[in-house]
């Protein structure tokens, strides 16, 4: 599926003035693979571009080993001299793109599984019709990763898990979280009377992106509690949790929006209906040190315009 670990062009000529954008990408990411991913080229193309740049200048810019890449003294001096001007050039290009009739470009985003169905699925048919020349590369992962260090332009997560050093924009209202089970499960084991009663039930546990098992949270009349739920199953995927709930393997816990279709059909039934909690909605986040790509700005604007998860 990928060539040299990267999906991209194997350009014979370096991108930009003398391959300097490639050099800056390697300096930023400290890795040929991650830099190539961010630039949308193969690692082979990147290596050739840097070799050609060093050959033209007659000076080594990078010290390369099989495990690491580091700037030489000349490389450090070059980066200090060109980083700010190159950022200004990129920003000027983005500004010009706003005047295009048909915006173009490539945006890479890392997205929480739940956000695909709830946010992107309703929006993407309109986005691709409206902006056919904008390529959106979506990686779906529930694990917490360094989106910038991994070559992504942005990430979409629940607000409470957005890294503190990122700029975040809210994409949805707060979400109500509920517990539910299949009619078959409830016929066999009955419904829990209160959150503490979950300790006597089979529950499908939730493993978070940081590898911790989530304690289910409930609130009623100003009183809240967090329950460490027992059970033979623990998953790190909402789709898997719902599937196990539907087949009667145990009680599941998810946002009401994720479970809504099953609740409406009756294939899952809510339990502990007087005990619910509200959590932070979806947020998009990105580094404040980079100019917001036009395609990403357009996607954010469209999600806010269509409001797939309304207040």
Steps between C-alpha positions, in 0.01 A plus 500: 500500500790733573831547325793518744248554777360814337220558253621779271684610191856389424599839364819527299530872577497645853194690612537876537815710470794260486334237719499728805143406606615137511797594715277693741258207523780264601635756749153528653408132519848354562412212270504441124191281527289751694621790287414313182155421637442867582620615157306236307805347331695178532800467728706425189404831339579681821841339531588583138391863548719543811798332333460732202474805728815403691677432171412838352611685815804284561424462869344231718175613662394179675673227694314180415512159665267203468315619815519877508536825306668807648593839361867588454622841607447617142152351505413681822618828352303443181181420692536813715544711188213365286231375740320830553518612132372160382208519744418844362508363145268212599263741673495723192412199286214406732372858481503487121315169507203679656453687173481183293167396357586137575713453814747214479748321719539203732407484867586215739288459813499241777143433610333324790285207388174648629559824307493319165132402522379795704692791343666408171250260341223764476743769381733330251256452209445876494868579555624289208236652272584853607881464503590217259868601483556479875631159608416398858716216633327357809671269748261342752643423841375507858854510637650826623785594268713803425311615189760759401795268556319230299456729201133596541359847452239453772319253723138458610437377855263550790578834658628357826782313323637784285868572585541825691760645263262488201248746361152342519166585341173345611319305226199369693297566812561306819399134477279297732642160604275205580508129583297249299451128448322268259152364580651150519754608762234676708272195478778278637657726762258784563587871506729664755309704758777755554861550382646298789292203383714489183760315709263200487459514123699418190628828354695564180797703625649796312877530454601860437764628260750521786445128580305570821164326553228760531282522811140556390369836624146570617322799649159563658369798694847642548649172619759328281696179510753308290469121484782258420286255305573127508458263212682259272524745206699822457525679165661814358240546228147638520388283210624188678331602825167555323533168318554315827208684655271405211586131530424498872856463628459780752395854585668771293575866568528762225379838390128507431579617147699180432218279632204702369407284199508181711299663780237617253471150348488338843798273430660671800307628798622771739567410862553730797300764315496729802880483514672662204789737452599764248852517356692731275417478130729462199779750446745545214849593612822604328831665571503876536848504349383421150271681258158338481477319163219629280342155463490453877345844550233419241421167668468663842276771356274244331461290816401814688261598221322163477510422875452121464472478881264785580465664840 
